[in-house]
Amino acid sequence: ECVAAEDPGYSYETTETAWHVLTDFLLPAVVGTDFDAPERVLEPAAWVRGHAMAKAAVEMAAWDLDARARGVSLAERLGGERERVPVGVSVGLQPDDETLLDRVATYVAEGYARIKIKIKPGRDAPMLRRVREAFPDVALMADANSAYTLADLDVLRALDDLDLMMIEQPLAHDDVLDHARLQAELATPICLDESVRSLHDARLALELGACRIVNIKPGRVGGLASALAIAGFCRARGVPVWCGGMLESGVGRAHNVALASTAGFTLPGDISASRRYWEEDIVEPEFTVEDGTMAVPREPGIGVRPRRDRIDALTVRTVTLRG
């Protein structure tokens, strides 16, 4: 599954660019070839620059195939040992505080281990203060989606009083230096998301002091091998990481759960239940949350079965490639 969105708001990759890169370049290069390790499946297409999400779709499918061939779960293949992983949920910008409080109450009742709340200028500290007052013991974090600049330092400092786990991506995705300056001024840990697209980016961010936590989305960083490398690097330096999510179906969610079961992922990830976004998922069994955790599938490969009927009903375009 490729996690690129329809529009380029999060990344320059979109469903259209990913389809183009996958069907015209990546898949023709690898279909019909043999590979001895999933992380090497894209070697025939090594000349393709960028397009991490498209590449991740191929690489992660190779991990699934490799795990199935070995008769083990993807989690086991990645070295995961947890049977259940703690999960959190993301709450988007709401029209008013009352709606937000109702939404948070719903997710707290559903047992999510951590609540992430989107913020922007004008909808930040006062709003979060109301949430904190209503839920004094709930693990809360804020996600700014690059909505601020260093000129907003006083606003961001006000968040230090709210006992937040972290502030995610407060500044521009390509401004690691200013994130380092901001982190030096804040008590609340900064978590980087869009700024970390590779192991090199993670090394740069940590060496500059630009963050104290890292969100790892396997699609954003080019696949599971890169995700594991970043997690290992952070773990060696005592930096917590967690598994982020895009708008995945159960196929992508299964990969995320397997990744989150590995040792480096110590904080609840953005891995919500299937019903959080879908009336009906395209896999069975669907993913559910119980007591703030999600079960790690233990069947071979991703551990859930794609529903051909659902996929056929939703398909709008197909292409057949043969090696």
C-alpha positions in Angstrom: 0.0 0.0 0.0 1.3 3.5 -0.9 0.4 6.1 1.7 0.6 9.2 -0.6 -2.4 11.5 -0.3 -4.5 13.0 -3.1 -2.9 16.4 -2.7 0.7 17.6 -2.0 -0.1 19.2 1.4 2.0 16.7 3.4 4.5 15.7 0.7 5.2 16.4 -2.9 4.1 12.8 -3.6 0.5 12.3 -4.4 -1.6 9.3 -5.5 -1.1 10.4 -9.1 2.7 10.8 -8.9 3.0 7.6 -7.0 1.0 5.7 -9.5 3.2 7.1 -12.3 6.5 6.2 -10.5 5.3 2.8 -9.4 3.8 1.6 -12.8 6.3 3.3 -15.1 9.6 2.9 -13.2 9.7 0.9 -9.9 7.5 -2.1 -10.6 8.8 -2.7 -14.2 12.3 -2.8 -12.7 11.6 -5.3 -9.9 8.7 -7.5 -11.1 10.1 -11.0 -11.9 13.4 -10.4 -10.2 14.8 -12.4 -7.2 15.9 -10.8 -4.0 17.7 -12.3 -1.0 16.6 -9.6 1.5 13.6 -7.3 1.4 15.8 -4.2 1.8 17.5 -5.0 -1.5 14.3 -5.4 -3.6 14.6 -2.0 -5.1 18.3 -2.3 -6.1 17.3 -2.6 -9.8 15.6 0.8 -9.4 18.3 2.5 -7.4 18.7 5.2 -10.0 15.2 6.6 -9.1 15.6 9.7 -6.9 13.2 10.6 -4.2 9.6 9.2 -4.1 10.0 7.6 -0.8 6.3 6.7 -0.4 6.2 4.9 -3.8 9.4 3.1 -2.9 8.1 2.1 0.5 5.0 0.5 -1.1 7.3 -1.9 -3.0 9.7 -2.5 -0.2 7.1 -3.1 2.4 5.3 -5.6 0.1 8.7 -7.4 -0.2 8.9 -7.7 3.6 5.4 -9.2 3.7 6.4 -11.7 0.9 9.6 -12.6 2.7 7.9 -13.2 6.0 5.2 -15.4 4.3 7.9 -17.4 2.6 9.6 -18.0 6.0 6.3 -18.9 7.6 6.6 -16.1 10.3 4.7 -12.9 11.0 6.0 -9.6 9.8 6.4 -8.5 13.4 8.6 -11.5 14.1 10.5 -11.0 10.9 11.3 -7.4 12.0 12.4 -8.6 15.5 9.2 -7.5 17.3 8.5 -9.2 20.5 5.4 -7.4 21.9 2.0 -9.1 21.6 0.2 -5.8 21.9 1.3 -2.3 21.2 0.1 1.0 22.9 -1.8 3.2 20.5 -3.0 6.8 20.3 -5.4 8.8 18.2 -5.2 12.1 16.4 -7.9 14.7 16.7 -8.1 17.3 13.9 -9.0 20.9 14.3 -12.6 21.3 15.6 -15.0 24.2 15.0 -15.1 25.0 18.8 -13.8 23.9 22.1 -17.0 22.1 23.1 -16.8 19.9 20.0 -13.2 19.2 20.7 -13.9 18.2 24.4 -16.7 15.9 23.2 -14.4 14.3 20.7 -11.6 13.8 23.2 -14.0 12.3 25.7 -15.1 9.8 23.1 -11.5 8.6 22.5 -10.7 8.5 26.2 -13.7 6.3 26.7 -12.5 4.1 23.8 -9.3 3.5 25.7 -6.7 5.2 23.6 -3.4 5.6 25.4 -2.6 9.0 24.1 -4.6 11.8 22.5 -2.9 14.1 19.8 -4.6 17.4 19.2 -4.0 19.5 16.1 -3.3 23.2 16.7 -2.7 26.4 14.7 -2.3 30.1 15.5 -5.5 31.2 17.3 -6.4 27.6 18.3 -3.6 26.6 20.6 -2.8 27.3 24.3 -6.2 28.4 25.6 -7.9 25.5 23.8 -5.4 23.0 25.0 -5.7 24.4 28.5 -9.4 23.6 28.5 -8.7 20.0 27.4 -6.0 19.6 30.1 -8.4 20.9 32.8 -11.1 18.5 31.7 -8.7 15.5 31.4 -5.9 16.1 33.9 -4.5 12.6 33.8 -4.7 11.9 30.0 -1.5 11.7 28.0 -1.8 14.7 25.6 0.3 16.0 22.8 0.0 18.8 20.2 0.6 18.6 16.5 1.2 21.9 14.8 1.8 20.7 11.2 4.4 23.4 10.6 1.9 26.2 11.4 4.3 28.4 13.5 7.6 30.3 13.2 10.1 31.5 15.7 8.1 34.7 15.9 5.5 32.7 17.8 7.9 31.7 20.6 5.7 33.2 23.4 2.7 31.3 22.2 4.7 28.0 22.1 6.2 28.7 25.5 2.7 28.9 26.9 2.3 25.2 26.1 5.0 24.4 28.6 2.5 24.8 31.4 0.2 22.1 30.1 2.2 18.9 30.8 2.2 17.8 27.1 4.1 14.7 26.0 5.5 16.7 23.0 4.8 19.3 20.4 5.0 17.8 16.9 6.5 19.6 14.0 5.9 23.2 15.1 8.0 24.8 12.4 8.6 24.4 8.7 9.5 20.9 7.5 12.8 22.0 6.0 13.9 24.2 8.9 15.9 22.0 11.3 18.0 24.9 12.5 15.1 26.9 13.8 13.7 23.8 15.4 17.0 23.5 17.3 16.7 27.1 18.4 13.1 26.6 19.5 13.8 23.4 21.4 16.5 25.3 23.4 13.8 27.7 24.5 11.1 25.1 25.4 10.7 22.6 28.3 8.2 20.6 26.3 10.0 18.1 23.9 9.7 18.8 20.2 8.9 15.8 18.0 9.9 15.9 14.4 7.7 14.4 11.7 8.1 15.8 8.1 11.6 17.0 8.9 12.9 13.4 9.2 12.8 11.5 5.9 15.9 9.4 6.2 18.6 8.3 8.6 20.7 11.3 7.6 17.9 13.6 8.5 17.6 11.9 11.9 21.3 12.2 12.6 21.3 15.9 11.6 18.3 16.7 13.8 19.7 14.9 16.9 23.2 16.3 16.5 21.7 19.9 16.2 19.4 19.3 19.2 16.3 20.0 17.0 14.1 17.5 18.8 13.9 15.1 21.7 11.4 12.7 20.1 11.0 11.3 16.5 7.9 10.2 14.7 8.7 7.5 12.2 6.2 6.8 9.4 7.5 4.0 7.3 6.0 5.4 4.1 7.6 8.8 4.7 11.1 7.4 5.2 11.1 4.9 2.3 10.1 1.7 4.0 10.7 -0.6 6.9 14.4 -1.0 6.6 14.9 2.8 6.8 12.4 3.0 9.7 14.3 0.3 11.7 17.6 2.1 11.0 16.3 5.4 12.3 14.7 3.8 15.3 18.0 2.0 16.1 19.9 5.2 15.8 17.5 7.0 18.1 17.4 4.2 20.6 21.2 4.2 20.9 21.0 7.8 21.9 18.1 7.5 24.3 15.7 9.3 22.0 12.1 7.9 22.1 10.3 7.2 18.8 6.8 6.3 17.9 5.1 5.0 14.7 3.1 7.6 12.9 0.3 6.9 10.5 -1.2 8.2 7.3 -4.7 7.4 6.0 -3.9 3.7 5.7 -6.2 0.8 5.1 -5.7 -2.4 7.2 -2.9 -3.4 4.9 -0.8 -0.4 5.7 -2.0 -0.5 9.3 -0.7 -4.1 9.6 2.8 -2.9 8.6 2.7 -0.1 11.2 1.6 -2.4 14.0 4.4 -4.8 13.2 6.9 -2.0 13.2 5.6 -0.6 16.4 6.1 -4.0 18.1 9.9 -3.7 17.8 12.1 -2.6 20.7 12.9 1.0 19.6 9.2 2.1 19.5 8.5 3.1 23.1 5.7 5.6 22.8 2.1 5.1 21.7 1.8 5.5 17.9 -0.9 7.0 15.6 -2.4 3.5 14.9 -6.1 3.8 15.5 -8.8 1.2 15.0 -10.1 0.4 11.5 -13.4 2.0 12.3 -11.7 5.3 13.1 -11.7 6.0 9.4 -13.4 3.2 7.5 -17.0 1.9 7.8 -15.6 -1.3 6.5 -11.9 -2.1 6.1 -10.4 -4.1 3.2 -8.9 -6.7 5.5 -10.1 -9.2 8.0 -10.0 -9.3 10.9 -10.2 -5.6 11.3 -8.0 -3.8 13.8 -9.6 -2.8 17.2 -8.4 -1.1 20.3 -8.7 -2.6 23.7 -7.4 -1.0 26.9 -5.3 1.5 24.9 -3.5 -1.3 22.9 -3.8 -3.1 19.7 -3.0 -6.8 19.1 0.0 -7.6 16.9 -1.1 -10.1 14.1 0.8 -13.4 14.4 -0.2 -15.1 11.2 2.5 -15.3 8.5 3.2 -12.0 6.7 1.2 -9.0 7.7 -1.2 -11.4 9.5 -4.5 -10.1 8.1 -6.3 -11.3 5.0 -7.1 -8.8 2.2 -10.8 -8.9 1.2 -10.9 -9.3 -2.5 -14.6 -8.4 -2.7 -14.0 -5.0 -1.0 -10.9 -4.3 -3.1 -12.8 -5.1 -6.3 -15.7 -2.9 -5.2 -13.4 0.1 -4.6 -11.0 -0.3 -7.5 -10.9 2.6 -10.0 -7.8 1.6 -12.0 -5.7 -1.4 -12.6 -2.5 -2.3 -14.4 -0.9 -5.7 -15.0 2.9 -6.2 -15.0 4.7 -9.4 -15.8 8.4 -10.1 -15.4 
